[in-house]
Amino acid sequence: MRLRKYFIVAIVALFISCQKDKPIEVTTDEYHAAIENVTEIMIHDIFSPPVASRIFVYPNIAAYEVIAQNSKAYSTLGNQLKGLGTTPKLDPKSGVNVEVAALVAHMEVSKQLVFSEELVEKFRDSLYKKWSETNEKEFEVSKEYGLKVADHIKKWMDKDNYKQTRTMSKFSVLPNVAGRWQPTPPAYMDAIEPHWSEIRTLVLDSASQFKPIPALPFSLDKNSAFFKEVQEVYDISLDMKKKGDECDEVKMAQFWDCNPYVSVSQGHMMFAKKKITPGAHWMGITKIACKKSNANFEKTVFAYTATSIGMFEAFISCWDEKFRSNVIRPETVINQEIDENWKPALQTPPFPEYTSGHSVVSTVSAAILTSIFGDNFAFVDNSELPFGLPNRSFKSFKSASKEAAMSRFYGGIHYRAAIENGIIQGNEIAGFVVNKLKMTK
């Protein structure tokens, strides 16, 4: 009887041992979840759109550099991104699970970039526990390598001039200079990230490499090109009001709003409604494309990385022009010259008007996704469901980006020139980034 008990105990111990030693399997859903975790934290911490692009790009690059080490499909970016250098080599005989290491690197760099580090740690620890219980030895060696790559990326990241821009002066508003940007209601916030053009680019030669044509000269002459654009914004808003909130122009503006900080006034109180940034919306579209195409882990990381690099460059280029041309917003001109009680359909973001950030960033993102998944890639965009907005369907990434660009006109926060020239600027950036980056073998 005693021997039988020992035999049963030995069998159970052997079974548990075998269970613990099985290979760790990582799914693409876990990488998507890591991206979503960062997005939720950015909403919580209220990061501006340019800063959000930085929070997306470096963790994705960290994960990509891990999978590129011994990949048959993808090449390291060491010699392609400014100052990145050689990523710590992966010994193919080390037993590292590259997918585990990629997620470790992603989460470690993400933690460095947000305020609410504990929210990254909570997500990380849930994965660490699962991996450790599955195969502790494989997890530990993979974690060690992932942290090594993360350390390399963090040292490189710290030299991009971001910290220095935190101590630079606020943007000087010149109220007596006609046509220059002024803070807008209801919060009259200072201009966001006036020194973003000083952040190190990753691929572009400089922030001004794809400087758009100059903005239209400011003029209150009703026959001038500028004032005609002001009048067009006002007129379309009246037409939308007649149609009601169910008209497609209103729905379009709301769907692509992506304003991370919307000030709401109630009596003597003011509070913020939090939403995703434009970059987060395109990260969501990247997820949709990966899942629809059944992209494997490597391609999923590649898609997120390429798109986030494009967005990062787009924000630097766009913000460079915004604070060079320093164009006044439609709301300010219309209130002063046409209708003092007029309000745009969307809350005006706190930075100069030209060019349209949505136009530049969406055009770049769509072009990069098209280069990966092909043209005429139809999809249903559910990125705004958490904010109570219904899905919208698109025939392609480019059709989505064109709608995103025009949504800013219907929202009453951009003139047509900022949108049309922003699309041109975005296409130029995207063409350069796609041709310059050699990520596939």
N, C-alpha and C positions, 0 to 999 in steps of 0.2 A: 504493500500500500504506500509506504514511504517512498519507495523508488518511483512509483507512478507519479506522486506529487512532484518529486524533483524533476522528473521528465517533463511534466506539464509546465513547470516554472521555466525550465530551460527553453522549451519551445516558444513560450510567450516572450521571453527575453530576446531570443533570436529573431522573432517576428518584429518586436519593437526596434531592435537594432537595424534590421533590414529596412524598416519603414523610415528610420531617421537617416539612413544613408542613401536614399533614393535621390536622383538628380533634382535640383530645383528647377521648376518650370515657371517662367515669367511670361505673362500674356501682354499683348498690346494694350488691353484694357487698363493694366496697371500703369503703363506710361501715360495713357490718356488721363487717368485719375491724378497723376502727379501734376500734369498741366492744369487740370481743373482745380486742384488744391491751391496752386499758386494764384490762379485767377480769383478764387474766392478770398484769398488773403489780400490781394490787391484791392478788391472791392472794400473789404473791411478796413484796410489801412488808408484808403483814398489816395492812391498814387495817380499823378497826372499821366496823360497819354504818352508823352515822350519818355518819362521815367519807367512807365510800364513796359515799353518796348525794350528797355535795358534789362528789366527783370525777367523777361522772356528769353532774351537772346543768349545770355551767358550760360544758364543751366542747360539749354539745348545744345550749345556747342560742347559743353563738358560731356554730355551723354554721347553726342556724335563722335567725339574724339576717341571714346572708349570702343564703340562698335567698329570704327574705321581701322583699328590697329591691325587686325588680321582678317578684314573683310575682303571677299572676292569682288564685291560690287562697289564699295565706297572708299574714297581716298582721304587721308588725313588733311586737315586744313592748315597744318603748321607753317607752310611757306606761302599761304594765300591770304591769311588774315594778318593785318599789321601787328607785328610784335609778338605774335602767338608763340613762335618757335616750336621746338620739338616736344611733343607730348611724351611723358614717360612710356617707354616701350612695354608691350605686353609679351611676356614669355608664354608661348603657346603650350608649353609643358607644365605650366604652373597650376592648372586646374581651375583657373578663373572662369566663372560664368559671366560672360561679357554683358548679358542683359541685366543681371543683378548689379554688376559694377557700374553700368550706365545709369541705372536708376539711383544708385548710391551717390554718384557724382552729381547727378541732376539735383537731388534733394539737398546735398551739402552746399552747393553753390546757391541754390534758392534761399536757403536759410540765411546766407550772408547778405541777401539783397532786400529783405523785407523787415518790417518792424516787429510783426507778430511771429517771432521765431518759433514760439511754442506750438503754433498751429502746423508748421512744417514738421516739427519733431513728433507731434502726435501721429501724423500720417506716416512718417518714416518708421516710427517704433512699431506700428502695426505690421508693416512689411518685414521689418527686421525680425520680429517675433516669429512670424510664419516661416521665413527662410531659415532661421536658426533651428527651429523645431524639425524642419524637413531634412536639412543636411548642414550641420554646424560647421564642419570643416570647409565645405565648399563655400558657405556663406562668409566665413571669416577671411579666406584668401581673396574672395571677390570684393568684399568690403574694403580690405586693405588697398587693393589696386584702385578701386573707385575713389577712395579718399585721396590717394596719391595724385590722380588726375585732377580731382577737384581743387587740390592745393595749387597745382600748376595753373589752372584757370583763374583762381582767385588772385594770385600774384599778378597775372597778366591784366585782369579786369581792373585791379586797383590803380593801374597806370593810365586809365582812359580819360583822366582829367575830371571825372565826375565829382570827386571830393573837393577839388579846387573850385568848381562852379558853385558849390554850396555856400561859399563865403563871399562870392561876388555881389556887387551892388544890385539893388532892385532896378527895374526898368524905369527910366525917367519919363514921366508923362509931360507933354508940352501942350497945355490947354489952349494957349494963344496961337498955336501954329495950325492953320487950317488943314483939314484932311488927315491929321495924325490920329492914331488910335487913342481912345479914352476908355476908362473903365465903364462897364455897362451894368444896368440893374439886373437883379435886385440887390446883389451883394457888393457890387463895385469893387471886385477883387483886383489885386495887383496882377500884372501880366505874369503868366506862368512860363518859367524856364527861358528867360531872355538870353541866356548864355549857352543854350543847348548846341549851338553851332560850333562851340569850342570842344565838345566831346570828340574823342578820337573816332574817326570813321574806321570801319573794318575792311571795306573793299574800295570805296570811292577814293579818288585821289585827294579830294578835299570836300568840305561842306558846300562850297560854291561851284563844284564841277558842273552841275546841271542847273545853273541859275536860269530861271524862266525869263521871258521877255518882261520888261518893266510893267508895273501896274498902270492902269489908266490914270492920267493926271487928274487930281481932284479939281472939281469945278461945280459951282452952284448954278451955272448957266443951264437953263432947262433944255437947251439944244445941244449941250455937250455930251460926249459919249459916256462920261462918268455919271452924270445926273440921269441919263436915260436908263442906265443900269439900276440906279437907286429906285427910280420910278417903277421899273419892271418888278423889282422885289415887292414893292408896296402893292402894285396892281394884282400880282398873282396871289398875294395874301388875301385880298378882298374877294377874289374869285373863289378861293378855297373856302372862305368863310360862308359864302353863299351856298356852296355845295354841301357843307356840313362836315362833321368829323368822320363820316364814313367814306369820304372821297379818297381815292387811291393816293393822291398827293400827300394828304395828312397821314395816312397809314405808312407811307414810304418814309416820311420824315421821322415819325415816331420809331419805326423799326430800326433805323440806322442812327438814332440819336447818340447812343454810346457816350454820354456825358457822365464822367465818374462822380461829379459833384453838382447836383441840381439844388439850388437854394429855394426853399419853400417858406413863405411868410404866412403866419397865422396870428393875427392880432399883433402883439408886441414880441412874438417869438419868431425865430428863424431857425430852421433845421435843414439838414441835407438829406436828399434821396440819393442813394448810391446805385450806380450801374456799372456795367463793364466798359472798358475803353475800346476804341476802334481796333487796336491790336488784339485785344482779347476776343473780339468778335471774329476776326480772321483766324485766330488760333482755333476757335470753335468750328469754323468752316473747314480748316485743315483736318480736324478730327472727323468731321462728316465724310470728307473725301477718303480718308484712310480706311474708315470702317466700310464705306460703300464698295471700295475696290479690294477689300480684304487684304490690305497691305500688311506684310509681315513686320516684325519688330524693327529690323534695320530700316526698311523703307519708311516706316512711321516716324522714327527719329530723324531720318533724312528730311522728310517733308516739313516737320516742325522747325528743324534747324535752318533750312534754306529760306523758309517763309519768314522766320523771325529775323534772320540777317537782313533780308530785304526791307522789312518794316523798320528796323533800327536805322538803316541808312536813309530811308524815306523821311523819317522824322527829323534827322539831322539836316537834310537838304531843305525840307519844307520850313523848318524853324529858322534856318539861315535867311531865307527870303522873307519870312514874316517880320522879322525884326530889322531887316534892311529897308523894306518898303514901308512898313509901319502904317498900314492903311486902316482908316476908320471903318467901323462896322456899320452895316445898314441901319441898325436900331438907332444909333446916335444921330445919323444924318436925317432919318425920317422923323424922329422926334423933334429935331430942331427946325426942320425946314418944311415938313409936309403935314404931320399929324402927331401932336404931342402925346396923345393917348395910345398910339400904336404899340403893339407888342408882337414880336415874332412868334411863330408856332412853337419854336424850340427856344430854350434859354441860351442866350449868346455866350459862348465860351470866353474866358478871360485872357485873350491874346489877340494880336493884330490879325486882319482879315485875309491878306493875300500871301501865298496861295492857300487853297482849301486843303487842310490836312487829310480829310476823308478822301478827297480826290487823289492826292499823291499816294497815300498809304494803301488805299484799296486797289488802285491801279497796279502798284508794285506787287502786292500780295497775289492778286488775280493772275498776273503774268507769270509769277513763279510757280503757282499751283498749276497753271495751264502747262508749263514746261514739264511738270512732273506727271500729271494725270491726263493730259491731253485736252484738246479743245472740245467744245460741245459736251462737257462733262456736266450733265444735268443733276441737280440735287435739291433737296428740301432743307432749307435753313431753319433750324429750331433753336438757334443761339439765344433768342430773346424770350423763350418760353418762361424762364424763371422770373422775368419781369412783367409777366402778364400779357405779352404780345404774341399774336398767333404766328404760325409758320409762314414763310414765303418761299415760293418755288422759283428756281432759276434754270435757264437752259445751259448756262455756262458760268465759269468764274468771272469772265469779262462782263457778262450781262449784269451780274451781281455788283461788280465794282462800278459800272456806269450808273446803276441805280443809287448806290451809296453816295456817289459824287453829287448827283442831282438832288438827293434828299436834303442837302445843305441849302440849296436854293429854295426849295419848297419850305424848308424850316425857317426861312427868313434871316439866315445868319451869314449868307455869302452872296456876292454878286456873281453874275454868270461868268465873267472873265476869270475869276479866281478858280472856278470849277474847270472850265475848258483848258486853261493854261496849267492847272494842277494835274490834269490828266496827261497832258503832253510831258510835263516834268516827270510824272510817275513812269510813263513809258520809257523815257530816256534812262532813268535810274534802273528800271527793271532789265532793260536790254543789256546794260553794262554789267549788272550783277550776274545775270544768267550766263553771259559770255565769259566773265572773269572767273567766276567760281568753277572749279573743276572738281566736283565732289564725287562724280561717278567714274568708275574705271572703264 
